[in-house]
């Protein structure tokens, strides 16, 4: 009944200003973990509160509170209005002109086949114990863990002029990992870089192959112990989806955030090599590169019906046939920049304001069969699972490392190699894209830890991608 009570209070209390909104967020989360065969303490949390935003006379103010009594809400409303008055005529943006003209009313809920609470805790822990035992397949595996992190987030967004959006998102992060050691050598393998994040219930485990992955990870970790280092040189690069999603995230997603392009992130997360004049004409990649922003793809990690400023979610092409079309900016950044954007204003919780964020940012599949992509390479490396990343402040020069590599020679997958790395420049790397895998090579993944903003906001992002081939990439091993 809390959302209904909040709505009643807000409709009565909203002041006569240019714009006023209330955003209620309640997140319930639970984490289960078995590490080295030992059940760790179950952690659960509930975090609930309200953010009130006021725009008046071009000034903007907001205040958050976890005191959801009428007195606490009233105090936050007065603080938000006071800040709006203080900032009037002192900002660089006319906030009064930037409020949404279109008013939305709607509901969204993650489709769930097997509710989390329908599975007894004992059964969940038995599952994790079994996976932990399967990971410890050899004495040389010195650390191993299996875990489940589930969260349910309910939100209600109201504006004084009629918008009402109610959403409930169920999210699951299943994770497996093991580390093997032999003398001075230590290597690790993980379940998609812990990237098999989805929305849904307990059915996510079957959809991601969680129950079958542990023996394969253990075997590959032991294999890496005896493997040579990745060769060094300029060669073709075949990237698996669980590495490609980090490439998309860092060298497409972040540089296309409109608030970053406008300069808002320079103090903390950096700027972007992308400039406003590039949209609509800049060749970001080869003609095979197609990237979409799609919160409407149900089941991905960052699916929703509306963003946190009430804008209806839509699938949009960000890059089409290699050409940059639009940025990742919400309504306010679109107003400020005059550029096309997306329904991507998102906040990490009730005590942060929405800013421009990725949601489900996907590299669309092409037509290439995996075996044909391998056969197209005379000299190269197939790299799987991101383990390290570094990129400069303008999101241009980068260096990535992977958990596992396989040498490709004369069109065949040959010996496994460890510590594979590659480097490049975003502005040219995507133009070297020569093959995009078909839907059979596509995987749905994500990350729960995308950081940005001052004060910091860590948010959940979804990605889907097929395997892809890039020509003439600088590759190097762990000894370079």
C-alpha positions as CSV (number, residue, x, y, z in Angstrom):
1,X,0.0,0.0,0.0
2,X,3.0,2.3,0.3
3,X,3.0,3.5,-3.4
4,X,-0.7,4.3,-3.1
5,X,-0.1,6.3,0.1
6,X,2.8,8.2,-1.5
7,X,0.7,9.1,-4.6
8,X,-2.1,10.4,-2.4
9,X,0.3,12.6,-0.4
10,X,2.0,13.9,-3.6
11,X,-1.1,14.8,-5.4
12,X,-2.2,16.9,-2.4
13,X,1.2,18.4,-1.5
14,X,2.8,19.2,-5.0
15,X,3.4,22.9,-5.1
16,X,2.5,25.3,-7.9
17,X,5.8,25.3,-9.7
18,X,7.0,24.8,-13.3
19,X,7.7,21.1,-12.6
20,X,7.6,18.7,-9.6
21,X,8.2,15.0,-9.5
22,X,8.4,12.2,-6.9
23,X,10.4,9.0,-7.5
24,X,10.0,6.2,-5.0
25,X,12.4,3.2,-5.1
26,X,12.5,0.1,-3.0
27,X,15.1,-2.5,-3.6
28,X,15.1,-5.9,-1.9
29,X,18.2,-8.0,-2.5
30,X,19.7,-11.4,-1.3
31,X,23.1,-12.9,-1.9
32,X,24.0,-16.6,-1.4
33,X,27.6,-17.8,-1.7
34,X,29.6,-20.9,-1.2
35,X,33.4,-20.3,-1.3
36,X,36.0,-23.1,-1.1
37,X,33.1,-25.4,-0.1
38,X,32.1,-23.3,2.9
39,X,28.7,-21.7,3.0
40,X,29.1,-17.9,3.6
41,X,26.6,-15.9,5.6
42,X,23.4,-15.1,3.7
43,X,23.1,-11.3,3.2
44,X,19.8,-9.6,2.6
45,X,18.9,-5.9,2.4
46,X,16.0,-3.6,1.9
47,X,16.7,0.0,0.8
48,X,13.7,2.3,0.2
49,X,13.3,6.1,-0.2
50,X,12.0,8.9,-2.2
51,X,13.6,11.6,-4.4
52,X,11.6,14.8,-5.0
53,X,12.6,17.1,-7.8
54,X,11.4,20.7,-8.3
55,X,12.0,23.0,-11.2
56,X,10.9,26.7,-10.9
57,X,11.9,29.8,-12.7
58,X,14.7,27.9,-14.5
59,X,16.1,26.7,-11.2
60,X,16.5,23.0,-10.3
61,X,16.4,21.4,-6.8
62,X,16.1,17.9,-5.5
63,X,16.1,16.2,-2.1
64,X,16.1,12.5,-1.1
65,X,14.7,11.0,2.1
66,X,14.2,7.6,3.6
67,X,11.7,9.1,6.1
68,X,8.5,8.2,4.3
69,X,6.2,9.8,6.9
70,X,4.2,12.8,5.9
71,X,6.6,15.0,7.9
72,X,9.7,13.5,6.2
73,X,8.3,13.8,2.8
74,X,7.2,17.4,3.5
75,X,10.7,18.3,4.7
76,X,12.2,16.9,1.5
77,X,9.8,18.8,-0.7
78,X,10.6,22.1,1.1
79,X,14.4,21.4,0.6
80,X,14.0,20.6,-3.1
81,X,11.9,23.8,-3.6
82,X,14.5,25.9,-1.6
83,X,17.3,24.6,-3.8
84,X,15.3,25.4,-7.0
85,X,15.0,29.0,-5.7
86,X,18.7,29.2,-4.9
87,X,19.8,27.9,-8.3
88,X,17.3,30.1,-10.3
89,X,19.2,32.4,-12.8
90,X,22.5,30.8,-11.7
91,X,22.6,27.7,-14.1
92,X,23.7,27.2,-17.6
93,X,20.5,25.3,-18.5
94,X,17.0,26.6,-18.6
95,X,15.4,23.7,-16.7
96,X,11.9,25.0,-17.0
97,X,12.0,24.6,-20.8
98,X,13.4,21.0,-20.5
99,X,10.5,19.3,-18.8
100,X,8.8,16.5,-20.7
101,X,5.9,17.7,-22.9
102,X,4.4,14.2,-23.3
103,X,2.9,12.6,-20.2
104,X,3.0,8.9,-19.7
105,X,1.0,6.5,-17.6
106,X,2.0,2.8,-17.5
107,X,3.2,-0.2,-15.7
108,X,6.0,-2.7,-16.3
109,X,7.0,-5.9,-14.6
110,X,9.8,-8.4,-15.4
111,X,8.3,-11.6,-16.7
112,X,9.1,-14.4,-14.2
113,X,8.6,-18.1,-14.7
114,X,10.0,-19.4,-11.4
115,X,9.8,-16.9,-8.6
116,X,12.9,-16.7,-6.4
117,X,10.9,-17.2,-3.2
118,X,9.2,-20.3,-4.6
119,X,12.5,-22.2,-4.3
120,X,13.4,-23.1,-0.7
121,X,16.7,-21.7,0.7
122,X,18.0,-25.2,1.4
123,X,17.6,-26.1,-2.3
124,X,19.4,-23.0,-3.4
125,X,22.3,-23.7,-1.1
126,X,22.4,-27.4,-2.1
127,X,22.8,-26.2,-5.7
128,X,25.7,-23.9,-4.8
129,X,27.4,-26.6,-2.8
130,X,27.2,-28.9,-5.7
131,X,28.6,-26.4,-8.1
132,X,31.4,-25.6,-5.6
133,X,32.4,-29.2,-5.4
134,X,32.5,-29.5,-9.2
135,X,34.7,-26.5,-9.5
136,X,37.3,-28.1,-7.1
137,X,38.2,-30.8,-9.5
138,X,41.9,-30.8,-8.7
139,X,44.3,-29.9,-5.8
140,X,45.8,-27.2,-8.0
141,X,42.5,-25.3,-7.9
142,X,43.2,-23.2,-4.9
143,X,40.2,-20.9,-4.8
144,X,36.7,-21.4,-6.1
145,X,33.2,-20.0,-5.5
146,X,29.6,-20.2,-6.6
147,X,27.0,-17.5,-5.9
148,X,23.6,-16.1,-6.6
149,X,22.6,-12.5,-6.3
150,X,19.0,-11.6,-6.7
151,X,17.3,-8.2,-6.5
152,X,13.8,-7.0,-6.9
153,X,13.4,-3.2,-7.5
154,X,10.0,-1.5,-7.3
155,X,9.7,2.1,-8.4
156,X,7.0,4.7,-8.8
157,X,7.5,7.9,-10.7
158,X,4.9,10.7,-10.5
159,X,4.8,14.2,-11.8
160,X,2.4,16.9,-10.7
161,X,1.1,17.3,-14.3
162,X,0.0,13.7,-14.7
163,X,2.8,11.2,-15.4
164,X,2.5,7.9,-13.4
165,X,4.9,5.0,-14.0
166,X,5.0,2.0,-11.8
167,X,7.7,-0.7,-12.5
168,X,9.0,-3.9,-10.8
169,X,12.3,-5.4,-12.0
170,X,13.6,-8.9,-11.0
171,X,17.3,-9.3,-11.7
172,X,19.6,-12.3,-11.2
173,X,23.4,-12.5,-11.2
174,X,24.7,-16.1,-11.2
175,X,28.4,-16.4,-10.8
176,X,31.1,-19.2,-10.9
177,X,34.8,-18.9,-10.7
178,X,38.0,-20.8,-10.0
179,X,41.7,-20.0,-9.7
180,X,44.4,-22.6,-10.3
181,X,48.0,-22.4,-9.2
182,X,51.2,-24.3,-10.0
183,X,54.4,-22.8,-8.6
184,X,54.7,-19.2,-9.8
185,X,51.8,-19.5,-12.2
186,X,48.3,-18.5,-11.3
187,X,45.3,-18.4,-13.7
188,X,41.5,-18.0,-13.4
189,X,38.4,-18.9,-15.3
190,X,34.9,-17.5,-14.6
191,X,31.4,-17.9,-15.8
192,X,31.3,-15.3,-18.7
193,X,33.4,-12.9,-16.6
194,X,30.5,-13.1,-14.2
195,X,28.5,-11.5,-16.9
196,X,25.6,-13.9,-17.3
197,X,23.2,-11.4,-15.7
198,X,19.5,-11.5,-16.7
199,X,16.1,-10.4,-15.6
200,X,13.8,-13.1,-14.6
201,X,13.4,-15.7,-11.8
202,X,15.1,-19.0,-11.1
203,X,14.7,-20.0,-14.7
204,X,17.7,-17.7,-15.5
205,X,20.0,-20.5,-14.3
206,X,18.7,-22.9,-17.0
207,X,18.8,-20.2,-19.7
208,X,22.4,-19.3,-19.0
209,X,23.7,-22.9,-18.6
210,X,24.7,-22.2,-15.0
211,X,24.3,-25.9,-13.9
212,X,26.6,-27.3,-16.5
213,X,29.4,-24.7,-16.5
214,X,31.5,-25.6,-13.5
215,X,33.4,-28.7,-14.8
216,X,34.3,-26.9,-18.0
217,X,35.6,-23.9,-16.1
218,X,37.7,-26.2,-13.9
219,X,39.1,-28.1,-16.9
220,X,40.0,-24.9,-18.7
221,X,41.7,-23.4,-15.7
222,X,44.0,-26.4,-15.4
223,X,44.6,-26.3,-19.1
224,X,45.7,-22.7,-18.9
225,X,48.3,-23.6,-16.2
226,X,50.3,-25.5,-18.8
227,X,49.6,-23.3,-21.7
228,X,52.2,-20.9,-23.3
229,X,51.7,-17.2,-23.2
230,X,49.8,-15.6,-26.0
231,X,52.0,-14.7,-29.0
232,X,52.8,-11.0,-29.8
233,X,52.2,-9.3,-33.1
234,X,49.7,-7.8,-35.5
235,X,47.1,-10.4,-36.4
236,X,43.4,-11.0,-36.8
237,X,41.3,-11.2,-33.7
238,X,38.2,-13.3,-33.1
239,X,36.4,-12.1,-30.0
240,X,33.8,-14.2,-28.1
241,X,30.7,-12.4,-26.9
242,X,31.8,-12.4,-23.3
243,X,34.8,-10.2,-24.3
244,X,33.0,-8.2,-27.0
245,X,30.4,-6.8,-24.5
246,X,33.2,-5.0,-22.6
247,X,34.5,-3.7,-25.9
248,X,31.0,-2.3,-26.7
249,X,30.6,-1.0,-23.2
250,X,33.8,0.9,-23.0
251,X,34.5,2.1,-26.6
252,X,30.9,2.6,-27.8
253,X,28.6,3.0,-24.8
254,X,30.6,5.4,-22.6
255,X,31.9,7.7,-25.4
256,X,28.3,8.2,-26.7
257,X,26.8,9.4,-23.5
258,X,25.6,12.9,-24.2
259,X,26.3,14.3,-20.8
260,X,29.9,13.2,-21.2
261,X,30.1,14.8,-24.6
262,X,28.6,18.0,-23.1
263,X,31.4,18.0,-20.5
264,X,29.6,16.9,-17.4
265,X,31.8,13.9,-16.6
266,X,35.3,15.5,-17.1
267,X,36.1,15.8,-13.4
268,X,35.6,12.1,-12.7
269,X,34.9,9.7,-15.5
270,X,36.5,11.7,-18.4
271,X,35.3,13.2,-21.6
272,X,34.8,11.6,-25.1
273,X,36.5,11.6,-28.4
274,X,33.0,12.0,-30.0
275,X,31.9,15.6,-30.7
276,X,28.3,16.8,-31.5
277,X,29.0,17.4,-35.1
278,X,29.8,13.7,-35.7
279,X,26.2,12.5,-35.3
280,X,24.6,11.6,-38.6
281,X,27.8,11.4,-40.6
282,X,30.7,9.9,-38.7
283,X,31.8,6.4,-39.8
284,X,32.2,4.7,-36.4
285,X,32.9,1.3,-37.8
286,X,32.7,-0.9,-40.9
287,X,29.4,-1.4,-42.7
288,X,28.9,-4.5,-40.7
289,X,28.6,-2.6,-37.4
290,X,25.0,-2.2,-36.1
291,X,24.4,-1.2,-32.5
292,X,21.0,-0.8,-30.8
293,X,19.8,0.6,-27.5
294,X,16.9,-1.6,-26.5
295,X,15.4,-1.6,-23.0
296,X,12.3,-3.3,-24.5
297,X,14.1,-6.6,-25.0
298,X,12.5,-8.5,-22.1
299,X,14.9,-10.7,-20.1
300,X,18.0,-8.7,-20.7
301,X,19.6,-7.2,-17.6
302,X,18.5,-3.6,-18.0
303,X,15.0,-4.0,-19.5
304,X,12.3,-1.6,-18.5
305,X,9.2,0.2,-19.8
306,X,10.1,3.7,-18.9
307,X,13.3,5.5,-17.8
308,X,13.7,7.2,-14.5
309,X,12.3,10.5,-15.9
310,X,9.2,8.9,-17.2
311,X,10.2,8.6,-20.9
312,X,8.8,5.6,-22.7
313,X,11.5,3.0,-23.6
314,X,12.0,2.4,-27.3
315,X,14.4,0.4,-29.4
316,X,16.7,2.8,-31.3
317,X,19.6,2.3,-33.7
318,X,22.7,4.0,-32.3
319,X,25.0,3.0,-35.1
320,X,23.6,1.7,-38.4
321,X,25.7,0.2,-41.1
322,X,28.7,1.7,-39.4
323,X,27.4,5.3,-39.3
324,X,26.8,7.1,-35.9
325,X,23.2,8.1,-35.6
326,X,22.3,9.2,-32.1
327,X,23.8,9.5,-28.6
328,X,22.9,7.9,-25.3
329,X,21.3,10.8,-23.7
330,X,18.0,11.3,-21.9
331,X,15.4,14.0,-22.3
332,X,17.4,16.8,-20.5
333,X,20.6,16.1,-22.5
334,X,18.7,16.0,-25.7
335,X,17.2,19.4,-24.9
336,X,20.7,20.8,-24.0
337,X,22.5,19.4,-27.0
338,X,19.8,19.5,-29.7
339,X,20.8,15.9,-30.6
340,X,18.7,12.8,-30.8
341,X,18.9,10.5,-27.8
342,X,17.2,7.6,-26.0
343,X,15.1,6.8,-23.0
344,X,18.2,6.5,-20.9
345,X,18.0,8.7,-17.8
346,X,18.6,6.3,-15.0
347,X,19.5,6.5,-11.3
348,X,21.2,3.9,-9.1
349,X,18.6,4.4,-6.4
350,X,16.3,6.8,-4.6
351,X,19.1,9.0,-3.3
352,X,20.7,9.8,-6.7
353,X,19.3,11.9,-9.6
354,X,18.9,10.3,-13.0
355,X,21.8,10.8,-15.4
356,X,22.6,9.5,-18.9
357,X,23.3,5.8,-18.8
358,X,23.4,2.7,-21.0
359,X,20.6,0.2,-20.6
360,X,20.6,-2.8,-23.0
361,X,23.2,-1.8,-25.6
362,X,23.5,-4.6,-28.2
363,X,25.7,-5.4,-31.1
364,X,23.3,-6.8,-33.7
365,X,24.1,-10.2,-35.2
366,X,25.2,-10.6,-38.8
367,X,25.4,-13.6,-41.1
368,X,28.8,-15.3,-40.5
369,X,28.9,-18.9,-39.1
370,X,31.5,-19.4,-36.4
371,X,33.4,-22.1,-38.2
372,X,33.6,-19.9,-41.3
373,X,35.0,-17.0,-39.3
374,X,37.7,-19.3,-38.0
375,X,38.5,-20.5,-41.5
376,X,38.8,-16.9,-42.7
377,X,41.8,-16.3,-40.4
378,X,45.4,-17.4,-41.5
379,X,47.1,-16.0,-38.4
380,X,45.2,-14.8,-35.3
381,X,43.8,-15.5,-31.8
382,X,40.4,-16.3,-30.5
383,X,39.9,-14.6,-27.1
384,X,37.3,-15.4,-24.5
385,X,36.1,-13.7,-21.3
386,X,37.3,-10.3,-20.2
387,X,39.5,-10.1,-17.2
388,X,41.0,-6.6,-17.4
389,X,40.3,-3.3,-19.2
390,X,41.9,0.1,-19.5
391,X,40.8,3.0,-21.6
392,X,41.9,6.7,-21.7
393,X,39.9,9.7,-20.5
394,X,38.5,10.3,-23.9
395,X,37.4,6.7,-24.4
396,X,39.7,6.3,-27.3
397,X,42.9,4.4,-26.7
398,X,42.3,1.1,-25.0
399,X,43.9,-2.1,-23.8
400,X,41.9,-5.3,-22.9
401,X,43.0,-8.6,-21.4
402,X,41.1,-11.9,-21.5
403,X,41.1,-15.1,-19.5
404,X,41.6,-17.6,-22.4
405,X,43.0,-17.5,-25.9
406,X,43.3,-20.0,-28.7
407,X,45.7,-19.6,-31.6
408,X,44.2,-19.7,-35.0
409,X,46.6,-20.9,-37.7
410,X,45.6,-21.6,-41.4
411,X,41.9,-21.4,-40.6
412,X,41.9,-23.8,-37.7
413,X,41.8,-23.5,-33.9
414,X,45.1,-24.7,-32.5
415,X,46.8,-24.5,-29.1
416,X,45.3,-22.8,-26.1
417,X,47.3,-19.8,-24.8
418,X,47.1,-17.8,-21.5
419,X,47.1,-14.1,-20.7
420,X,45.9,-12.9,-24.2
421,X,45.7,-9.1,-24.6
422,X,45.1,-6.6,-27.3
423,X,45.2,-2.9,-27.8
424,X,43.8,-0.3,-30.2
425,X,42.0,3.0,-30.8
426,X,38.3,3.2,-30.7
427,X,38.1,5.6,-33.6
428,X,39.7,3.0,-35.9
429,X,39.2,-0.4,-34.2
430,X,35.6,-0.8,-35.2
431,X,36.4,0.0,-38.8
432,X,38.6,-3.2,-38.9
433,X,35.4,-5.3,-38.3
434,X,35.4,-7.9,-41.1
435,X,32.9,-10.6,-39.9
436,X,29.9,-10.5,-37.5
437,X,28.6,-13.8,-36.2
438,X,25.0,-15.0,-36.9
439,X,22.4,-15.3,-34.2
440,X,23.7,-18.8,-33.3
441,X,26.9,-17.1,-31.9
442,X,24.9,-14.4,-30.0
443,X,24.9,-14.4,-26.2
444,X,22.9,-12.3,-23.7
445,X,25.1,-10.9,-20.9
446,X,25.6,-7.8,-18.8
447,X,27.4,-6.1,-15.9
448,X,26.0,-5.1,-12.5
449,X,28.9,-2.6,-11.9
450,X,28.9,0.3,-14.3
451,X,30.2,3.3,-12.5
452,X,29.8,7.0,-13.3
453,X,28.7,10.3,-11.9
454,X,29.4,12.6,-9.0
455,X,28.4,11.4,-6.4
456,X,29.1,8.0,-7.8
457,X,26.4,5.8,-9.2
458,X,26.9,2.1,-9.9
459,X,24.2,0.8,-12.2
460,X,23.2,-2.4,-14.0
461,X,23.7,-2.6,-17.8
462,X,22.7,-5.3,-20.3
463,X,24.6,-6.3,-23.4
464,X,24.1,-8.9,-26.2
465,X,26.6,-9.6,-28.9
466,X,27.7,-12.3,-31.4
467,X,31.3,-13.3,-32.0
468,X,33.2,-10.9,-34.3
469,X,36.4,-10.8,-36.3
470,X,38.7,-7.8,-36.5
471,X,41.7,-7.5,-38.9
472,X,45.2,-6.3,-38.1
473,X,45.0,-5.9,-34.3
474,X,48.0,-5.5,-32.0
475,X,48.0,-8.6,-29.8
476,X,50.4,-9.4,-27.0
477,X,50.9,-11.9,-24.2
478,X,51.6,-11.7,-20.5
479,X,55.3,-11.3,-20.9
480,X,55.1,-8.2,-23.1
